[in-house]
Amino acid sequence: MNVDDARYLKKKVKSCGVDVHPTEKALVVQYEVEATILGELGDPMLGERKNCTKTIRVKNLTESTDVKTLSEEIVNMCKLIPQNKQPEVEQLLFYLQNRKDNPAAVAKNVNKLEAPSLEGTEVNEVANLNDLDDYCDLMYEDIPEKVRGTALILQLARNPDNLEEILQNETVITAVARVLREDWKKDMDLAINIIYIFFCFSSFSNFHGLIHHFKIGALCVEIVETEIEKFEQWQQDFLKKKNSSSVKQKDLDKLTAKFDALKKKQEQLLRVTLYLLLNISEEEKVEVKMRNKGMVSLLTTLLERRHNPDLLMLVVSFLKKLSVYKENKDQMKQLNIVEKLSKLVTESNHEDLLNLTLRLLLNLSFDTDLRQSVAKGGMLPSLVKLIGHEYHHSTVLLLLYQISIEDRFKALFTYTDCIPIVMRLLLENPQEKADLELISLCINLACNVRNAKLICDNKGLKLLMKRAFKFKDSFILKMIRNISEHSSLKPLFVDYVGDLAKAIKNNNHEDDFVIECLGILGNLSGLEIDWALVIQKCDLMPFIDSKITSSGGAEDDMLLEIVILIGTMATDEDCAKLMADLGIIHKLIELLNLKQEDDEIVCQTIYVFYQLTFHQTTRELVLQRTQAPAYIIDLMHDKNAEIRKVCDMTLDIISELDKEWGEKIQRVKFDWHNSQWLELIESADGQDPLEQNGGVGGALSHDISGDSEFGHLLQNSDILENSDLYYQGTDYVSEQGPNYIEEIARYNAMGSGYMDREDMMDNGRGSPDEIADMYGDLRTSSSQFALQSQHKLSQMDSQNELYGRDDNLMYHQHQLNPAGPGGMPQFDDSEDDEDDFNPDSPSLRFHQATHATASMIAKRQDRY
């Protein structure tokens, strides 16, 4: 086509249709534009078609809006919609009026902030891309010319199509960056224009490298910090002059107007600066630099400017983005940010700002201390009022759920309207399943007894049961299960026992629903319920039997709830006998073997045995026909404290009601408690307890019937009558080796100060080396054994306080009578005399140690 021949342009617009916007309250008009270039004679030379759309937003559309009148107004004002489509527009508006907004779309729109305004910085000229070099030359003139040049460059930069062209002119970008660095303090309009230019580049990620190259981000942080300090100084001067009595009202009005103008211009600069920083903060390393420069502190300070919602929206959005990182969150905590945000929640009437504030609080609520600040900051009533607000519904429920996690804050909801509101939303929900945020909050609130009472008021429990059974909603049943844990409310569930039992049998394939039913029934302990009748009428035993068998393949959660239910039912003697007759006890023992690593199942299974021992009919079966007591004894020293507690309770009951088992349990407890003493006695025979019993604590492996090596000693009433514990005669003096007893006495005399090593050598007993080697291959000398024995005695004496301790027990001076009944050495307890004590006595100290050991063991046995 020859350009010189083109004379006319013909444009034709054709309407294609009207539809609703997918996320916003708006109509989308679709039309087609056909452009044709005509020649001099009117013949078409070139034609092109383009599909276009026009969005008509109806933000003021509410439930009370007259959609017919509004549709007529839209058709009259928009020439793209023919008059014959007015009924269709009316129908679309009616649809928008009743459509629920998507929370995700609402949140997305909230995060989309409006671009900063340019009020007061425009020029009455139209910029041309071809004159870019001329605008660059203005950067070397005075401030007014620089302001004019930057304003013209900004006009070009606001069109995204021109950014690539401007970037190619490196001279312009360099000159603009230089002017910003040198002259931003001289004129605020100049700073706004230049920062806005770089803001246009920051809107696209591929231009962020340009901003980093000229270090615009660091300069912007400096600008924000300086402007905040400047504003504080302005405010102090203004208040000082305002409070002065010499200032006239006319001068005060001028001063106020000037202060407001400066504040408005500064907030415009702050807004565009913060927006630029927000755009480039998408990179993690940039956020780290911002934190190091104190960006969190600066933004928190700006929260106090509550008169400018647009600036606050930007500040809160920035803080919400930074709050994702722990370091920023901790700094916000130190700056008491929740206290400042609470004023925005309770006082702000700006919906978008309020929603952003709620989302920031939601991010902060994952910290325990900040969650406490939100709960105690007086915001709870205001948050509860926002539950019914469609715009904030989802965010508020999530925030309230976070607060309700803490048990100490659940009671705070009692003094608000939260319970009636959430109950109405839950019961009037037209859908089968309630919103996850709503039901999660209800589940947490039901854990508090006061909240649970409010939930049950006005037939609330009955309505919840009805809805749960109708829609098979396991979440509502979980909420009801939390209610059933409160003792004062358990009687309300008596009427629903049959329904819950039937639901367990009839919904065998819906595990979550059945688990909650089992949990509710398991919580109903302490009530006068005929569980045997419930089992027989609802035929529950086949279900229970099939689940707890090893081949049943039930999940651990299901098994745990069934065992808890069995423990609750076992409180009824008739039901306990019925379950015992059906072999439940043996299957529980098999389950105990199978799930011995699961502490919860083990603990609840032992509790079942605890309940069964209370009834005469089941106690004999448990004790005589099963191995349950042996398992309980074995678990008596489990590492889990709760298991040990239940085992001790069960064994105490068994000991009181069955004499034979009581003696066995007493013996086992004695052996366990005195295991180290038993090792010490065994070592007195010259045997290694580690080798004899398989390791430390091997004495515990003795059979509880008393067949162990020391069983006959421990069962006698007076352990001192057993002469096996003492060395007698001269068997302990070897013909080929040393005299052990003499060496022990010699060692004791040396250790107590009566004889030292030099005395030993002076008395002709040899050198220390000769004494050390005199035993040949013997690994442990008798003197070393005596030292170990005394050390063990001292150690046991400090660990166990079952007897009156005497620190000088090993050093009491007793006179040994060589002849006693049955050849047993006897001790004279009369007052000692120095002349009676002979440090060279061959066996005095050894017998003293043995006598002390035996006496202490006898005292321990008497205690049991």
Secondary structure, DSSP 8 states (H G I E B T S, - for coil): --GGG--EEEEEEEEEEEEE-SSSSEEEEEEEEEEEEE-TTS-EEEEEEEEEEEEEE-TT--TT--HHHHHHHHHHH-TTS-GGGHHHHHHHHHHHHH----HHHHHHHHHS------TTT--SS---GGGHHHHHHGGGS-HHHHHHHHHHHHHHHTSHHHHHHHHH-HHHHHHHHHHHHHHTTT-HHHHHHHHHHHHHHHTSGGGHHHHHHTTHHHHHHHHHHHHHHHHHHHHHHHHHHHT-TT--HHHHHHHHHHHHHHHHHHHHHHHHHHHHHHHHTTSHHHHHHHHHTTHHHHHHHHTT-TT-HHHHHHHHHHHHHHTTSHHHHHHHHHTTHHHHHHHHHHH---HHHHHHHHHHHHHHTTSHHHHHHHHHTT-HHHHHHGGG-TTTHHHHHHHHHHHHTSHHHHGGGGGSSHHHHHHHHHHT-SSSS--HHHHHHHHHHTTSHHHHHHHHGGGHHHHHHHHHHHHT-HHHHHHHHHHTTSGGGGGGGGGGHHHHHHHHHHTTT-HHHHHHHHHHHHT-TTS---HHHHHHHHT-HHHHHHHHSTTS---HHHHHHHHHHHHHHTTSHHHHHHHHHTTHHHHHHHHHHHTTT-HHHHHHHHHHHHHHTTSHHHHHHHHHSSSHHHHHHHGGG-S-HHHHHHHHHHHHHHHHH-HHHHHHHHHHHHHHHTHHHHHHHHHHTT--HHHHHTSTTGGGGS-TTS-STTHHHHTSS-GGG-GGGS--TTTTB-SSS-BHHHHHHHHHHHHTTS--HHHHHHTTS--HHHHHHTTTT-SS-HHHHHHHHHHHHHHHHHH--SS---TTGGG---EEES--GGG--EEE-S---GGG--TT-SSHHHHHHHHHHHHHHHHHHHH-
